[in-house]
């Protein structure tokens, strides 16, 4: 590329002559000092400007070969003027300040990286402990659910065993207190023989009042009488005879005969108390089956059986009978399953790890290069 000769005339009238020289210096364009014809006061201070003043600057390209009349940039900057020295001084100061700022920024980035690594380590520990707690909680929930299932099974077995132990028993309700005297077996034997017209050989093993506190007033309901027979067949014979005769009275009080159930069965059967009154008023034949099933005989000869009080409350609406739905007991197994941890499918990176990696990438992209 040939040498370019640029003549800049009337440079003293230019608004920013310093910027032109600074540009030449920044681009490493050699300037021939023997071609510069301009007084320093005119160029840098704007004094004694002449209309016919001009500047002839010989600007060489970067790839042009040096000639004998070109001097190094150091001599040009030192011989040009005091203004050029001031520019160089400011450039060196700016470079020094920039280098110091970069050192400060590099130190702050290093400290920030250390803090992020510390946070990442603490987050990893916290996530590990949280994962362990989740596993422990899930295992504990499984154990508790298993224990509840075993408890329900044992409860059902205990209820079944207790019910079987009461198979030979019957209960007599509404018998006035103290009427039996001191011999309960003799009293019930005479009752069965006289009122039910049964044989005296009933093989009664035990007879007593229900284990409850004695009523203090006459208006209170008397305690029931529990009679235990040696044979289940004998008990069923007495019970059928009592249900057949129906109206049995003792000292002017009507008494009732029924099976001897467990407290849990009595509680469930008691939920039919109100609806049985309505069924009697409407003359609808019904019966309570073991343990707590409601059996209704319809007019067309069909039979409807409800397995529990809740089902009866919903089913009786079809017959125009409103039964208050009993409150269902909470299912602890369902509550435990609903309250347990729900593990999300595993991912390759957790949100915390993704955030830390993103910050580290950002810092690495902003970190200044040590080679510059």
N, C-alpha and C positions, 0 to 999 in steps of 0.2 A: 504494500500500500504506500502510495507516494506521500511525501511530506505535505501537510496542510498548513497554509499560511493565512492566519486570520488577523485582519486589521480591525481593531476596535477603536473607532474615532469618538471624539468628544466624551471620553470616559469620565472626565471630571464633572460632566453634567449628569451622569447616571445617578440614580437614587441610591443604589446599593453596590458600590464598587468592591466593598469588602467581600461580599458574597461570591462575586465572580472569582476573586483570587482564592477564596476558601474552597470553592468548587474545584478549581484546577489542582489545588494541593490535595484535596480528598481523592481525586481521581488519578493522582500520581502522573499528571501531565507535565512534562518538563517545560520550563519557561526560560527562554534565552534572555539574560539580563541586559545584553548589549542592544536588544531591540526595544526595551522599555524606555520610553521617552516621556516621563511624567514626573513632576515634582511630588515629593511625599506629602507636602502640605496641601497640595491641590487634590491628590487622590484620596487621602484618609481623613483630612480635616475640613475640606471644602473651602479653604481660603485661597485668595489670589487666583481665582479661576479665570482663564482666558477663553474667549469664544473660539479661537483658532487652535486651541490645544488639542492634541490627539495622542492616541496611544497606538503604537504598532507592536503587537504581541505575537511572537513566533511560538505557536503551539504545535508540538509534535505529537503524533499518535503514539500509543503505547508500544506498538511493535516496531516503531521506526528505530533505526540504528542511531546511536549517539555520535554527534560530530564534535570536532575539536573546540567549537565555540560554545557548547552546552556544558554547564557546570552542574554539580550535584544539587539536589533539592535543599540540602542543608545550607549551602552558600546562598541560594536564592532567598530562602526564608530569612536568613540573617542579614542579607544586604538589601532586602526589599524596603523595609521601613519598620518603624516601631509598632505600627498598627498590626503588621503581620505577626510580629513576635507576640503581641497580645492575643491574637487569635490562636496561635499555637499553644500559648500558655493556658488559655481557656479550654482548648481541646484536651490537653494533657490532664487538666484538673477534672474535666468531665469523665475522662477515661478512668482516672483514679477513683473518683466517687462511685462510678458505675461498678467497678471491680469490688469496692468495699460493700456496696449494696448486694451484689451477687453473693459475696461471702456470708453476709448476714442471712440472706434468703436461703442459702444452702444449709446453714446451721439450723434455721427454723424448720426446714423441711426434714432434716435428719431427726430433730427432736420430735416432730409430728409423727414420723414413721415409727419411732420408738414407742410413743404413746399408743399408736394404733396397734402395734404388735402386742403391747401389754393388754389393751382392751380385747383384742382377738383371743388372747390366751385365757383371759377371764371369762369371756363369752363361751369359749369351748368348754371350760370347766363347768360353767352354769348349765349349758345345754346337756352335758354329760350327766350332771346330777339330776336335772329335770327328767331326762330320759330314764334314769334309774328309779326315780320316784314314780314315774308313770308305770313302769314295769311292776314295781312293788304294789302300787295301788290296784293294778289289774289282777295281780295274783291274790291280793287280799280280797278283792271283790269275788273272784272265783271261789275262794275258800268259804267266804260268808254265804254265797249262793248255795254251795254244796251243803254247808251246815244247815241252812234253812230247809233245803230239800230233805235232808236226813231228819231234821226236827219234825217236819210235816208228816213224814212217813212214820216216825215213832209216835207222834200224836195220834195218827189214825189207828195205829196198832193198839195203843193204850185205850183209845175210845172203844175199839172193837172188843178188846179183852174185858173192859169194864162192862160193856153192854152184855157180853156173854155171861159174865158173872152175875148179872141181874136177870137172866132169862127165867129163873125160877121164882122171881119176886113179883108181887103185885102191890099196888097202893090203893088205899081206901081214903077218900077225901070227905071232908065236912063232918067227921065224927066228933061230937062234943068232947071237950077236954074232961079228964078225970072220970069219964063214964066207964072206963075199962077196969077201974079199981087197981088192985095190985097184981093181977094175973092177966096179961095181954093175950097169951095163947088161948086160955080158956074163953076169953071174951070173943075173940074172932071165930073160934070153933063153934060156939053157940050161935053166933051171927050167921055163919054159913049153913048151919043145920036148920035154924028156925026160919030165916029169911029166904034162903036159896033152896031149902029142902034137899040138902046133900047128905051123903053118908058121913058119919062122925069120924071115920078113919081117913083123914085128909093128909096125914103125915106132915104136919106143920113143924118145921124145924125151929124157926124163930119168928118173933113178932114184937114190934116196938114202934114208938113214935119217931118221926123224922128228927134227925139231930139238928134242932133249931131251938131258939129261946121260946119258952112257954109264953103265950099271949097273956097280958095282964088284965085285959078287959073282956067282957062277954061278947062285945061287938066285933072283936078281932077274929080273923079266920083261924080256926083251930089247926094244929099240926096234922099232917097226914100220917097214916099208919102203914108201915112197911111189913109185909108178910112174906116170909121165905118158906117155900115148899121143898121137900126133898126131890120131888119129881116135876119136870116141866109139864108133863101130861096132866097132872093134878091141877097145877096152876092154870092151865088153859081151860080145864073143865069148870073151875070156879069162875073164871073170868067170863066165859061164854054164858054161864047161867046168870051172872049179874047183868050182863048186857041184854040178855033176853027178857028178864023181868023188868028192867029199867027203873021203875019207881020203888026204891028201897029206902025206908026211913028208920031212923033210930032216935028215939026220944023226940019225935016230931020234926026232926031235921032230915032232909033228903041227902043220902050219901051216894058217892060215885066210885066206880072201880076203873082202874086203868093199869097199863103196864108200868113197870119201874124203869124209867129211862135215866140216862146220864144227864148231868147238868147242861152239857153242850147241846144235847138233843132237845131238852126242855126249852132251852133258849130259842132254838130255831122254830120249834112248834108253837111257841108263844107268840110268834109274829103273825100267826093266822087268827089271833083272837078276835080282832075287829071284823075281819071279813067273814068269819064263821057266823057271827051274829047276823050279818046281812043275808047270808045264805039261808039261815033258819027263818028269817022274816019272809023271804021269798019262797020258802018251802022247797028249796033245792037240795036234794040229797047229796051228801058229801061225806068224805072220810079222810082222816089223816093217816097216811102210810108211813112206815119206818124208812128213814129216820125223820124226815120232815117234808113229805110229799103230799100235795093236796089232790085228792081224787074227787071229781065231780061227775054225777050221773045226769045226763041230759034227757030231755023229754022224748027224743027220738030213739032212745035206747043206747046211744053212744056214750062213751066214757072219755073224759078228758083228764089227764094227769099232768100236774105241774111239778117239776123236780125240786124246786126251791121257792122260797117266798118272793124272790126278785122276779123269777119267771111267772109266778102267779099274779104279781102286781101288773105285769104287762098283758098277760093273757086274759085276765078277767075283764079288761076294758072292752073286749069284743062282746061280752055278755051284758054290758052296761053297768058293771060293778066297779066302783072306784075303790082301789086298795092302795093305801099309802105305801110307796116303795121303801123298803127298809134300807138304811145306809149300809153300803158295802164296806166290809173291813179292808183296809189297805193291804195290797199285796207287796210284802217286803221284797220279794225277789224281783218283781217288776221295777220297784223303786231303785234297787241297787243297780240293776242293768241300765236304767235310764240315767243314773247319776255317775256312772263310770266314765273313764277316759275313752274318747273316740280317736283312735290313732289314724292319722292321715297317712296315705301311701308315701313311702320313702322317696326322697328326692336326692339327686346327686349333690346338690348344693342347697344349704339352708339360706334363708333371707339374710342372716347376719353375715355369712361367708360371702355371699354375692355383693353385699354392700362394702365390705372391707376390701375385696378384690377390685371393685370399681374405684374406690378411693385411692388404692395403691397405684392403679394404672394411671389415674389422673395426675398423681404426684410425680410419677416417673416421666410422664410426657411434659410436665412443667419444669422438671429439674434441669438447671443449666448444665451444659457439657463442660467438663473439666479441661478439655483440650483447648477451648477458646479463651 
